[in-house]
């Protein structure tokens, strides 16, 4: 069965719902060129340090996150964004519950 595409106007904050003690994700676009994924993090939840082969942009839709990039902390709030460079270690944690849009663009080879 094919994935249902979003074909109507929606509010970013309504794409995913919070779940206590969990991280919820929903892939909106998945193409060879990259992905767009919405996340909802319950307070205290996060993603452990990892690296990605491509640059990734994080836009905070709601709430507040602490994002470490190469060991440097960044406190990002609703309406703000940051770019996590390719091959640099990064981690995310919910200071307050937060929702984000993760946009990853792959390099053209």
N, C-alpha and C positions, 0 to 999 in steps of 0.2 A: 504494500500500500504506500503510495506517495505521501510525503509530508504535506500538510496543509500550509499554504502560504498566507501571510498576512496581506489582505487585499483591501483593507479599510484603514482609515485614520484611527490611530490609537495613541494613548499617552504612554510615554516610556515607563513611567512609574507603575503602570498597570500590566506590564508584560509578564512579570514574575511576582509571586507572592512570598512573603516571609514564612518560614516554618521554624518553630522553636528548636534550637540546638542543631540546625542544619544549614547547609549551603545548597541552594536551589539554582539550577542553570537551565537555560533554554536557548538552543541554537536557532538563530533567526535566518542566517545565511551561511552556507557552507559551499564554497566554490574553490577551484584550483588556485585562484588569486588570493584567497583568504577567507576569514570567517568573521561573523558578528554574533556575539553571544551575550545574552542578558543573564545576570547573576543577582541573587538575593542572599545576603549573609546575615544570619542571626548574630546578635551581639556576642563577641568573644570568639566567633568562628573565623576561619581563615584558610589560606592555602600556604603550605610550607614552602620553604625556599626551593626554587627550581630555576632552570634556564629554558628559554625558548629560542628556536632557530631564527625567528623573525621579530621585527619591531612590533610592539603592541601598544595601542592607545587605550587607556582606561578613562572613562567618563563616569563620574559619580552622579547618579540620578537622584539619590536620596540618602541621607545619613552621613556617616563619617568613617573613613578608613585610614589605617596606618599602613603605608606601603614602604617596604625597604627595597632599595635598588643598590646593588653592590655595597651593602652594609649601611647605606645612608638612609635615615628615616624621612618620610614625607607624610604629613598629615593632610589628607585630601577630603574636602567637604562637598556637599551637594552643590552641583553646578560647576565644579572644577574638574580638570583633567590632567593627566600626566602621561608621558610616553615612556615605556619601559623598553630600553634598547635591546636588540637581539644579542644573544649570548652573554648577557649580564645577569647574575643571580638576582632574583627578586622574590618577595613574599608579601602576602596581604593579610591583614587582620582587621576585624570589625571593632573599632573603638565604640561605636554605637551601631545598631543594625544599619546595614546599608545595601543599596542596590547599585549595580554598575553595568555599564555597557563595555564589553571588551571587543576591540576591533583589531584584528591581526591581519596585516598585509604581507603576503609572501613576496620574496624577491623574484624578479623575472630572470630566468636562466637562458 
